[in-house]
Amino acid sequence: MPVRTPDPEPDDSGDESPRDPLGSTFGTPSTQSNGNPGWLSDIELTEARRRLPMIYVEALPVRTDGMGAVVQVGILLRATPIGEMTRTLVSGRIRYGETVRDALFRHLENDLGPMAFPLLPPSPTPFTVAEYFPMPGLSPFHDDRQHAVSLAFVVPVTGTCEPRQDALEVTWLSPEEAASDALADEMEGGRGTLIRLALASVGALR
């Protein structure tokens, strides 16, 4: 089954373009009129993917206790364009002229809703850089359409998460459940490995 990385990209007018389960439609006639010189049409985006790595942010939402230890991990349940259910993380492209921090906040709000209240530091630092390749075997991560470089973060959230776009729900799991082989089998693109790296980076794996 082809595996792709999710990327919500609503246009600035509030209309959501179709999800392209690491990429959405990165340009339509209406969005090109916003004056963003980095916005690409569908044809231009397909051509760029054939020639250039694409840059993404990914986030593992977590809830922490009073001491800052991770007690729950949020995993998205999402429907693919062909109707299959998969588990994945908050993920999306960085727009032209956008900071990593702004891109991370935008995608967290897109996937978790405006009341999630993520806690982002002024200068976020990724716990790892994940490389997705269209050719299997080059890394633990795979995207059949493109070479994508993803900056991956663990982000505490303090509010209520109400998934939007094609994310159907957020399932909150213990760190042990999130690191299990059973969940890894449900994750797309090799993200089970990414979850384990995330939990190890915050000392949540025993």
C-alpha positions in Angstrom: 0.0 0.0 0.0 1.5 3.4 -0.9 2.4 5.4 2.2 2.3 9.2 2.3 2.9 11.8 4.8 -0.1 14.0 5.7 -0.1 17.8 5.2 -3.1 20.0 5.7 -2.8 23.3 3.8 -6.0 25.4 4.1 -5.7 28.5 2.0 -5.7 31.9 3.7 -9.3 32.6 2.9 -10.4 29.8 5.1 -11.3 27.3 2.4 -9.5 24.0 2.8 -7.7 22.5 -0.2 -8.0 18.7 -0.5 -5.6 16.8 1.8 -2.7 15.3 0.0 -1.8 12.5 2.5 3.8 14.8 3.4 1.7 17.2 1.0 -1.5 18.9 0.2 -2.4 20.9 -2.9 0.2 23.6 -2.6 -1.5 26.0 -4.9 -4.8 26.6 -6.7 -5.9 29.6 -8.8 -7.5 31.2 -5.7 -4.5 30.7 -3.5 -2.0 31.9 -6.1 -3.8 35.3 -6.0 -2.7 35.7 -2.4 0.7 37.0 -3.8 2.9 34.3 -2.2 5.7 33.8 -4.7 6.4 30.3 -3.2 3.0 29.0 -3.9 3.0 26.2 -6.6 0.3 24.8 -8.8 -0.4 21.1 -8.7 1.7 20.6 -11.8 4.6 22.7 -10.5 4.5 20.9 -7.2 4.7 17.5 -8.9 7.6 18.6 -10.9 9.4 20.1 -7.8 8.9 16.8 -6.0 10.7 15.0 -8.8 13.8 17.3 -8.4 14.0 18.7 -4.9 13.6 17.6 -1.3 10.6 19.0 0.4 10.8 20.4 4.0 8.3 19.5 6.6 7.6 19.7 10.3 6.1 16.8 12.3 4.9 16.9 15.9 4.1 14.3 18.5 1.5 16.0 20.9 1.9 15.0 24.5 0.4 15.7 27.9 2.7 16.1 30.9 2.3 15.9 34.6 3.3 18.6 37.1 6.9 17.6 36.9 7.0 17.8 33.1 7.1 14.1 32.5 5.2 12.7 29.5 2.1 10.8 30.7 0.0 10.6 27.4 0.8 10.6 23.7 -1.6 11.9 21.1 -1.9 9.8 17.9 -4.1 10.9 15.0 -6.6 8.5 13.3 -7.0 9.5 9.7 -8.9 8.3 6.6 -6.9 8.1 3.4 -8.3 9.2 0.1 -9.2 5.6 -0.7 -11.0 5.1 2.6 -8.4 3.2 4.6 -7.8 4.1 8.3 -4.2 4.9 9.4 -2.5 6.3 12.4 -0.1 9.2 12.0 1.3 12.4 13.6 0.7 16.1 13.1 2.6 16.9 9.9 2.9 19.5 7.2 5.1 21.5 4.8 6.9 24.7 5.7 5.6 27.5 3.5 7.8 30.0 1.7 8.8 32.7 4.1 7.5 30.9 7.1 9.5 30.2 10.2 9.7 26.7 11.6 7.9 27.8 14.8 5.0 29.4 12.8 4.7 26.3 10.6 4.7 24.0 13.6 2.0 26.1 15.3 -0.1 26.3 12.1 -0.1 22.5 11.6 -0.8 21.8 15.3 -3.8 24.1 15.1 -4.9 22.6 11.7 -4.9 19.0 13.0 -5.8 19.5 16.7 -8.1 22.5 16.6 -7.6 26.1 17.9 -8.2 25.1 21.6 -5.3 22.6 21.8 -3.0 25.3 23.2 0.4 23.9 22.3 3.4 25.0 24.3 6.0 26.1 21.9 9.4 27.6 22.9 10.6 30.8 21.2 13.1 28.7 19.2 11.9 25.1 18.8 14.6 22.5 18.5 13.7 19.1 16.8 14.6 15.9 18.5 15.5 14.4 15.2 15.5 15.0 11.4 13.6 12.3 9.6 14.3 11.6 5.9 11.5 10.2 3.8 12.5 8.6 0.5 10.5 7.3 -2.4 12.9 4.3 -2.6 12.3 1.8 0.2 15.3 0.8 2.4 17.3 4.0 2.4 15.9 5.0 5.8 13.2 3.8 8.2 10.8 6.4 6.6 9.1 6.2 3.3 7.0 8.4 1.1 6.3 7.0 -2.4 6.0 10.4 -4.1 9.0 12.4 -2.9 12.2 12.9 -0.9 11.1 14.8 2.2 13.1 16.1 5.1 11.1 16.5 8.2 12.0 18.3 11.4 10.4 16.4 14.2 9.3 17.8 17.6 7.6 16.7 20.8 5.0 19.3 21.8 3.1 19.5 25.0 -0.6 20.5 24.6 -2.7 21.9 27.5 -6.1 22.4 26.0 -8.9 20.4 24.3 -8.0 18.7 21.1 -10.8 18.5 18.5 -9.4 17.2 15.2 -10.2 19.0 12.0 -9.9 18.3 8.3 -9.5 14.6 7.6 -8.2 13.7 11.1 -11.1 11.7 12.7 -9.9 11.6 16.3 -6.9 12.0 18.6 -6.2 8.8 20.6 -4.4 9.4 23.8 -2.1 6.5 24.8 0.4 5.9 27.5 4.1 6.1 26.4 4.3 2.3 26.6 1.3 1.8 24.3 2.6 4.4 21.9 5.9 2.6 21.6 4.4 -0.8 21.1 4.8 -2.9 18.0 1.1 -3.1 17.6 0.8 0.7 17.1 3.9 0.8 14.9 2.1 -1.6 12.5 -0.7 0.9 12.2 1.5 3.9 11.6 2.1 5.2 8.1 5.5 5.8 6.6 7.6 4.2 9.4 6.4 6.7 12.0 6.4 4.0 14.7 10.2 4.5 14.7 9.7 8.2 14.9 7.5 7.9 18.0 10.0 5.7 19.8 12.8 8.3 19.0 10.5 11.0 20.3 9.7 9.2 23.6 13.4 8.3 24.1 14.3 12.0 23.6 12.2 13.0 26.6 13.0 10.0 28.8 9.6 8.5 28.5 10.8 5.0 27.5 11.6 2.5 30.2 
